[in-house]
Amino acid sequence: MTPGAAGHDQPQSPLTGLRVLDLATLFAGPLAATMLGDFGAEVIKIEHPTRPDPSRGHGPSKNGVGLWWKLLARNKRTITLDLATPGGRATLLRLAATADVVIENFRPGTLEKWDLGWEELSAANPRLVLTRVTGFGQFGPAAHRPGFGTLAEAMSGFAAITGEPDAPPTLPPFGLADSIAGLATAYAVMTALAARDRTGEGQVVDMAIIEPILTVLGPQPTWYDQLGHVQPRTGNRSQNNAPRNTYRTADGTWVAVSTSAQSIAERVMRLVGRPELIDEAWFATGSGRAAHADVLDEAVGTWIAARTRTDVLAAFEKAEAAVAPIQDVRDVMTDPQYQALDTVTTVDDPELGPVRMQNVLFRLSATPGAIRWAGRPHGADTTEVLTELGLTEAELATLREAGAV
């Protein structure tokens, strides 16, 4: 029996018994399915028979094996179906009848074109939660446009406030909006399932990638509505407190300092030998300190520039002030706090051997999640999953001949 087949889920996992069909690609929908799989859900990843999920080819690979896929498709069984064929459609409906959740991110109307919309899926399984993840949502003037996380980062206001004041707006070098939407989608699925527990009926989740990132940007719409305030680009500085910046140490590395709390700001000033600034009237509020960021950055930056990163971190820790090293992935892999939490853990993989990747998102004391296996080859579990569904060898052969699997 291959990894993930029925009975192989850890019995203590909180989502054991939940079946999720992952039809989505790039990246919010699949990440939501990953989050569910990490805590015991049986996730069946459905790919086109001849066009594998593009995530398999994103980023670096080793020996022809995509490494991002190993992370994104962990804890998922992989099968192939061409949903545009009669056999693929019929098989999906049979799978949906056994599932709790379907996650898809086709453009609005695509499932309906294949006669696999909510009407057909809910008829096959009234308890199903259909989770639709798109760039702009299921309705509105932009609904049918192709949508990616980059567009959400631009539209939401994120790029407009990111970067130095005199520099262009800045997009993140990773899938920020998609990742935020993925986490929000997992939350939405669990909310819909909680409602199903009360009503006995499934429903449709409409997740627009442009929305969750706007939520995490904070009260910008309220500020504008009430005050006409438009948040500007401030680089590493904040309009709400100071000192708050990155500072270069004597040995050429960098640290980040935050003083969101007044008590922390006072400790930092005493540490860097400028206690007289605490007595300034403007120092008493975060906005007042932010207005004098030049003075505070000079005080903190000069002190840090004269010391090595090791000495800076030790001094800040002793003073109970907030500081962190600016780390790249090499530092993350050896960071003692991450090591204590097992944040980056090792997974044994048949294709690559031991693989290091981020662990499950949080720890539960009684029903922990787990990475049971990394992303599997294209179609690795097709025969097993469809045989479990009740398809005979003859039916499987017919589907293969038709190109449906």
NORLIN-V516958 format. One record per pair of residues at least 24 apart in sequence whose ideal C-beta (glycine too) atoms are under 7 Angstrom apart, sorted by sequence separation. I is the first residue (numbers start at 0). J is the second residue. If there is no record, write none. Layout:
{{I J} {I J}}
This chain:
{{14 38} {15 39} {17 41} {21 45} {91 115} {152 176} {264 288} {346 370} {13 38} {14 39} {20 45} {29 54} {88 113} {95 120} {151 176} {242 267} {273 298} {348 373} {12 38} {13 39} {14 40} {88 114} {98 124} {101 127} {107 133} {148 174} {180 206} {344 370} {12 39} {88 115} {92 119} {96 123} {106 133} {148 175} {271 298} {346 373} {24 52} {25 53} {26 54} {44 72} {95 123} {96 124} {99 127} {100 128} {101 129} {102 130} {103 131} {104 132} {148 176} {180 208} {183 211} {271 299} {24 53} {25 54} {95 124} {98 127} {99 128} {101 130} {104 133} {148 177} {9 39} {24 54} {83 113} {100 130} {102 132} {107 137} {272 302} {8 39} {44 75} {46 77} {48 79} {82 113} {92 123} {177 208} {180 211} {271 302} {42 74} {44 76} {47 79} {95 127} {176 208} {179 211} {267 299} {8 41} {42 75} {43 76} {44 77} {45 78} {46 79} {48 81} {82 115} {179 212} {42 76} {47 81} {43 78} {45 80} {107 142} {107 143} {176 212} {179 215} {37 74} {106 143} {175 212} {3 41} {33 71} {36 74} {36 75} {33 73} {30 71} {33 74} {29 71} {32 75} {256 299} {270 314} {26 71} {240 285} {270 315} {239 285} {239 286} {241 288} {132 180} {240 288} {241 289} {270 318} {240 289} {254 303} {239 289} {241 291} {242 292} {270 320} {43 94} {238 289} {241 292} {132 184} {237 289} {244 296} {266 318} {242 295} {246 299} {266 319} {267 320} {21 75} {130 184} {155 209} {241 295} {242 296} {246 300} {254 308} {266 320} {154 209} {157 212} {248 303} {249 304} {236 292} {248 304} {249 305} {252 308} {130 187} {151 208} {155 212} {156 213} {242 299} {246 303} {247 304} {249 306} {250 307} {254 311} {263 320} {130 188} {151 209} {155 213} {248 306} {249 307} {250 308} {254 312} {263 321} {157 216} {248 307} {128 188} {148 208} {152 212} {156 216} {248 308} {151 212} {155 216} {146 208} {128 191} {156 219} {248 311} {258 321} {128 192} {257 321} {256 321} {256 322} {128 195} {164 231} {255 322} {137 205} {164 232} {254 322} {255 323} {126 195} {136 205} {163 232} {164 233} {254 323} {32 102} {160 230} {162 232} {164 234} {254 324} {255 325} {3 74} {31 102} {136 207} {161 232} {163 234} {254 325} {131 203} {135 207} {160 232} {162 234} {252 324} {253 325} {3 76} {126 199} {128 201} {131 204} {134 207} {20 94} {28 102} {126 200} {127 201} {128 202} {129 203} {130 204} {131 205} {132 206} {133 207} {134 208} {135 209} {20 95} {28 103} {125 200} {126 201} {131 206} {134 209} {28 104} {125 201} {128 204} {130 206} {132 208} {27 104} {20 98} {18 97} {19 98} {22 101} {23 102} {18 98} {19 99} {20 100} {22 102} {23 103} {24 104} {121 201} {245 325} {18 99} {19 100} {20 101} {21 102} {22 103} {23 104} {17 99} {19 102} {117 203} {100 188} {99 192} {28 132} {27 132} {23 132} {34 181} {26 174} {30 178} {34 182} {27 177} {31 181} {35 185} {26 177} {30 181} {34 185} {27 180} {31 184} {35 188} {27 181} {31 185} {26 181} {28 184} {27 184} {31 188} {27 208} {69 348} {69 354} {64 350} {70 356} {64 351} {69 356} {70 357} {61 351} {97 388} {94 388} {90 385} {93 388} {74 370} {73 370} {74 371} {74 372} {77 375} {79 377} {73 372} {75 374} {77 376} {79 378} {73 373} {77 377} {78 378} {73 374} {77 378} {72 374} {77 379} {78 380} {79 381} {71 374} {72 375} {77 380} {78 381} {69 373} {76 380} {69 374} {68 374} {78 384} {78 385} {76 384} {90 398} {86 397} {86 398} {90 403} {86 401} {87 403} {84 401} {86 403} {84 402} {84 403} {81 402} {37 359} {81 403} {37 360} {80 403} {80 404} {79 404} {34 360} {51 377} {38 368} {37 368} {46 377} {37 370} {43 384} {13 363} {13 366} {12 366} {48 402} {11 366} {12 368} {48 404} {12 369} {9 369} {3 371} {2 371} {3 372} {2 372} {1 379} {1 380} {4 383} {1 383} {5 387}}
